[in-house]
């Protein structure tokens, strides 16, 4: 376990390089199970999710090497593994459910554990199971997981109740080798989804994406290997942008891509943040005139839910009352109680505060927040509950007076590579305490 002792009040200044997207790299690694040929993935971050997926593939019989931001995967021979063993390797990761399609193709059966992941709201596995059953998989509930069988999946029309990223990835990974055409309506179209589609196309898949969130997949009988460079992590890039604003510093985020950050950049500028876009990245800093705002999270191309937590910390430093309406995960404001202990003024509501009614309205979920600023933040002792909340606490701690003690910080390694070195490079004042458990 890791505990960070962060001493705030120091502007962060300097340059850091952001690597490949956590939510893209891990899924592209799973795609390597669709072929028995060599697959090479570049721009890979050194994060826990990469090591978890690597070990899962090895557990299933594949070969994986990771060195100098490059992962090579050769899943020449695979075999089934009990859900308990996959769960032991994966821990709380949600990745194993996405192994279903590739394993059904390679082995005609798949044993997968239940979903894990950060506790930020319901992440129903029924989206995944319903899609797989529609494509022809026979699914049986077993202790701690699911047993699936199919000689070969077949194409069908599938309409998602919500444009779920995970369910869209599930259909893509299952349908590319199915017999016939699959038409997926109300699909997610995040940049990470498009990155996965680009890889599958390199492997030999036929996939088209229409402007009305319809993805059409024509199944093929075989896929080959790939060589691919993953897109930059837009969540990490935005996180460091928030750190620059909160500390009144100046950070150049190398490899940050404007196209993937447009919704974030609009809101960043609206509250008084400044940025300079260059070919090699984006520089972020705080302007002189700060403003409150109203924002609603949404699926792409809207304001990403994973940007919400660190951005909310910035709203504690802007004058006036800001409103944040979370429409993607119903329980994503759990982190605000700790911010209030640090001096923030954040009030949660069950109403849909914002421009539109969402699926959580009238369901008693605290999914809207009113944030009044500016407030002086001060140090506190906090246990980090999940990955994205963890970075928001780091941002708050860097802006706060005095020392903040953040426990359970090993969760940061799930999504932020080289995190400690980045903080040091930017001039943060902190110590790390390691404890074996």
N, C-alpha and C positions, 0 to 999 in steps of 0.2 A: 504494500500500500504506500501511496505517496501523499505527503502533506506539504503544501506550499505556504511559505511565510512571505507575503508580498507587502512591501512598504511603498505606499502610494505617493502621488504628488510629483512624480518624475515624468516629464514629457518623453514619449518614445520617439526616437528619431533614427532614421537609417533605411537600409534596403534589405528586404528578405525575398527569397524566391519561393513561390508556391508551386507545389507539384501537382500530380494528377488527381482527379476527383475521386474521393472515397466512394461515392455512390455510382460511379461509372466503372472504376477499376475492378471492384469486386465482382460485378455482374459479367464483365468481359472475361474475367478469369473463369467463371462458371461456363461461359460459352465454349471454352476450350474442351469441355467434356463432350461436345457434339461431334468431335472428330478424333481420329486416331493419329492425326498428323501433328507436327510440331507447331506450337503457337508462341509468338513472341510479343510481349506487351512492354512498351517503354513509358517513361515518365511516371513510374509507379512510386507512390509515397511509402515511406517506412512507417506504417501504422499497424495497429493490432488487427484490423479487419483483413489486411493483406496476408498477414501471418496465419490468421484463422482459416481463410479460404485455402491457402497453400496446404495447411495441415489436413483439411477436409479432403482435398484432392489426393494427397498422399495416402490417407486412410482408405480411400476408395481404390487405390492401386495405381494412381497416376504419379508421374515424376514432375517435380517442381524445383526450380532454382531461382533465387532472388539475389541479385547483386547489382550495385551501382544503378539503381532505379530501373532495372530491367528484370522482368519475370519471364522465364521460359517454362512452358508447360507441355508435357508429352503424355497424354492420357491414352497410351497405346492399349493397355489392358486394364479393365475395371472389374470390380466385383462388388456384390452387395455388402452392406454393413448394417448392423442393428441400430435402431434409432438412439439407444442409450449411448453407443460409442460415438455417434455423430454429435450428440448433445454434449458429451464430455469434452469433445474437441471444440465445439462451437460456442459453448457457454450460452450467453444470452443473445448471440447473433441471430438475425432473421434469415441469414443466407441459405441455410440448408433446404428450405422449402423450394428454392429455385433450382435445386438439383433434380427435381422430379422429372421434368421434360427430357433433359439429356440422358438420365438413367433409364427412363422408359424406352428411349430409342436404342441405347447401347445394350441394355440387359433385359428389356421387356418387363422389368419390375423395378420398383423403387421403395425404399423404406426411409421415411423422413420424420424427424422429430417435430414437436409443436413449435410454434413461433416464439422467439424471444425478443430481445431488443429493449430500447429505452422505454420506460413507463411514462408516456406522454399522451395516452389516450388509447382507445380500442384500435387494434390492428387486426381486424377479423380475417382469419384464415379461410373463411367460407368463400371469399372472392377467388382465392387460388383454387380451392377444391371444386367449386362450381365450374370454373373455366376448364379445369383438367377433365372433369366428368363430361362436360359438353364435347370435348375433343375425343372422348372415347375411353378414358381411363376408368378402370374399376377400382374404387377406393374403399378400404375397410379401416375403421378405427381400431387401433391396437394400443396397448399401454404406452403412454408417453409419445404417441406418434401416429403415423398413417402408413398403411401398406397399399401400394398401387401396382396394378398390372395392366398391360396392354401389348398385344402383338404389334400393332402399329396405330398410332393416333390418326384421326381423320379430320379434315377441315370442316369448320362450321361457322355460322354467324354467332357472334358473341357481343352482347352489349353490357358494358359495365355500369353498375348503378352510380358509380362515382369514378372519375378519372384517376384511379389508383395507380401509382408508379409501380408498386410491387406486382399487382395483378397484370399490368401491361407487360412487364418483363417476363412474367410467367407464361403468358400467351405467346410472346415472341420466341422464347426458348423452347416451347413445346410444339409450336405450329410450323417452324421452319423445315422440319423433317416429317411433317404429317402428310397424309395422302389427300391431295386436293387443296382447295382454297379456303383460307380462314379470313373472315371479315370481322375486325374488332372495332366496335363503335364506342364512342365516349372514352377513347384511350388517352393516357397521359402522353404529353409531347415534350417533356422536359429535355434540356440539352443532354443529360445523361442517357436518356432513352434514345435520342438520336445518335449518340456515340455508340451505343450497343448495336443499333440498326446498321450503322456504318461498318462495324466489325462483321456482323452477320452477312452483309452484302459482300464484303471481301472474301468471306468463306464460301460464297456461292449461292446465297439465299436470294429469293425474289421478294422484296418488300417495298411497298409504296405507301406514302403518307399523304393523305388528303388534308385540305384546309379545314375540314369540319370534324377533326379528331377521329377520322376513320383510317385505320391501318389495315392494309390488305397484304396477306402473306400467301404466296403460292408455294406449297411444299415441294421439296426436292428429295431425291433418294440418298444423297450423300453430300457432306460438306468437307471442305479442305481446311488447312491451317490458316493462320493469319499472322501478319506483322503489323502492329498498330501503335500509334502514340496517343495516349489518353488525353482528353481535354483537361484543362486546368480546373482545380476545385474552386467553384464560385462561392461556396459557403466559407471556405477559409479566407479567400480574398476579401470578402465583405467583413469578416470577423476582424481582420487586421485594420481595415478601414475604420471600423468602430473604435478600435484601440487608439488610433491616431486622433480621432475626434475627442474621445473621452479624456485623453491626457494632454490635449492641446499640443500635440506633437506633429510630426510629419513623417509619413512612411511611404516609401516607394515599394509597391507590391509587384515584383517581377513576374511576368507571365499572366497577370490578371487580364481577362478578356472583356472588353466593353459590351459586346453583343450578349453575353450571358448575364451581365450585371445591370442591364438597362433599367429595370424596375427599381432596383436598389439605388442606383445612381440618381434617379429622379427624386426619391425621397431624401437621400443624403444631401442633395443640393437644396431641397426645400426647407430643411431644418437649419441650414447654414453651413453645411459641409462643403468643402472645395475639393476638386480633383483635376488632375492634368493627365490626359490620356496620351500615351506614346505607343509606338510600335511594340516595344518590349515590355510594356506593363502600364500600371496606373499609379500615380502618386496621390496620396490623400492627406488632407489637413483640415483643421477647423477654421471657419471664417470668423468675422467680427460680429455679424448680425445673426443671432440665433432666433429660431421660431418654433413654436409648437406645430403639430400637424395631426392629421387623421389618416390612419392607414388600415387596410384590410389585407390579411394574408390570403393567398389563393394559389391554385395550381398555375403552372407556367402558361402564359407569360406574365402572370401576376407577381405580387410581392411574395417571395418564397417564405414559407413558414420557418425554415431554419435560420433565416435572417432576423426573425422577430425578437429573439431573446437579447442578443447584444445590442440591437437597435433600440430596444426599450430602455436600456441603460442610458443611452444618449438622450432620450426624452426626459430623463430625470434632471438633465443639465440645461434644458432649453426652457425659456420663460413661457408661462401659460399652461393651459390644460391640453394634453394630447390624448387622443383616443386610439386604441389598438383593438381591432376586431379580428379574432382568430377564427378562421373558417375551415381549417384543414384538420387540426387535432383538437378535440374538445377539452383536454386537460393539460394544456401546454403552459398555463400560467402558474403552475405550482412553485416555480422558482422565485416568484415575486415576494413571497413572505420573507425570505432572507434579505432581499434588497430593501424591504421596509425596515428591517432591523438595522440596516446600514444607514438609514436616514432618508430613504426614498419615500415618496407619498404616492402609493399605487392602490387604487380601489378596484376590486373585481365585481363584475355584474353578470347575471345570467341573460340579460337582454342582448339583442343584436344591436350594438352601438356602431353605427356606420351607415353606409349608403344602401345596404341591401340586407334582406333577411337571408339567413343561412340555415343549413340542415340541423344546427344545434339549437335553434330558437325554440323556446317553450319546452325545453327538455332538462331544465335545471342545471345546465353546465355553466360554470364560470368561465366564459369564453370571450369576454370583453373586458377591457381595462381602461381606466382613466388615470393618466399619469400627470401629476402636477409638478412643475419645476420653476426655477431651478432649486435644487436642494443640495446641501453639503453632505456628501457621503463620508462615513467614517468606518474604520476597521471593525471587523466582527469575526467570529468563528463560525464557519459554515461547512457542512458536509455536502459534497457535490452529488446530486441525484442522477444526472445523466450527462451525456456528452455536450450538447449545445448549451444547457444551463451552466455547465462548467466553464465554458469560455465567457459567458456573460458575467459570471462572478469574477473572472480574471479581469475583465474590462472595468467592472465596478471597483475592484480592489486597486487597480492601477490609478484610478481617478480619486480614490478616497484618501482622507487624512489618516495617518497612523498605519498600523499593521493589520492585515487581514490574514487569517489562518484558514486555508482551504484544504479540507480533508477529502480523501477518495479521489485525488486528482489523477490517478492512473487511468481513469475513464477518458481523459483527454487524448491518450494515445490511440484511441479507436479512430480518431478522425483528423488529428493534427500531427503531421510528421515533423521531427526535429524541433519540437515545441520549445524546450528549454533553451536551446541554442538561439532560436529566433528571439526570445525574450532578452537574452544576454546581448545579442547583436544590436538590439534596439535601445539598450541602456536601462532596462528595468532593474529595480533593486529587489531581490528575492533570494530565498534559500529553499532548498528541497530536502525534506526529511524522508528517508526510506525506512520502511518497516516490513519485515518478513511476517507472513501470516500462514 
